[in-house]
Amino acid sequence: MNEALERVIAEQQKEIDHLKLRDTVNTAAWLREHKRQERFMDAFWLCFNSPSDKDARMNMRLLLAEQGWCVRCQQNPCECDDE
């Protein structure tokens, strides 16, 4: 009976460890996405408030491309090859 209880406890601990790892990975992914969105919005407002600033426009284009947007066809994913 003691061995069965130890086996159940070990299985539960394994599941707890797995869930903790998933939580850590998900939190890290959320933080990365949040930072990416912050950078994008900072670039957007800089570009919006200073439309003649070439560096701001270039930074905005780079961030759009980083997010998968094609600056030529303005689609995500790119549809340039479909034409």
N, C-alpha and C positions, 0 to 999 in steps of 0.2 A: 504494500500500500504506500509506503514511504517513497519508493522508487517512482511510482506513478505520479505522485504529487510533485516530486522534484522535476520530472519530465514536463509536466504541465507548467510549472513555474518557469522552467528554462524556455519553453516555447513562448510563453507570455513575455518573458524578458527579451527574447529575440524580436518579437513583434514591437515591443516598446522601443527598442534600440533602432529598429527600422523606421518607425514613425518619427523618432527624434531626428534621425538623419534626413528624412524627407523634409521635415520642418526647417532644418538648417539650410538645406539646399534651396527650398522654396523661398525662404527669407532672403537669402543672398541674391537669388534671381529677381525678386521683387525690388530689392535695393538697387541693383544694376539698372533695371528698367526705369525706376523712379529717377535715378541720376540722368539717364539718357533723355527722359522726357523733360527734365529740368534744363539740360543743355539745349535741347531743341527749342523750348519756350524762350529761354534767354536770347538765343540767336534770332528767333522770330521777332521778338519785341525790338531788338536792336535794329534789325532790318526794317521793320515797320516804321520805327521812329526816325530812321536815317536812311531813306530809300536810295540816296545818292552815294552812300558809303559802299565802295566796291568790295572792301574786305568783309563787311557784314553780309553782303549779298553772296559772296563766294563761300563764306562759312555756312550760310543757310543752305546753299546748293549742296555742299559736302554733307551736311547733316541729313538732308533729304535723300541723297544717294545712299548714305549709311543705313537709312531705314528702308531701303529697297525701292524708292521712288526714282523713276527715270525723269531727268530734267528736260529731256527732249519731248517725249510723248506725254509726260505728266501722268503716268499710270504706274500702278504697283500691282502686279509685276509689269515689267517693260513689255510694251506691245509694238515696239519699233520693227521687230522682225516679222510681224504679222502682216505688214503692209505690202 
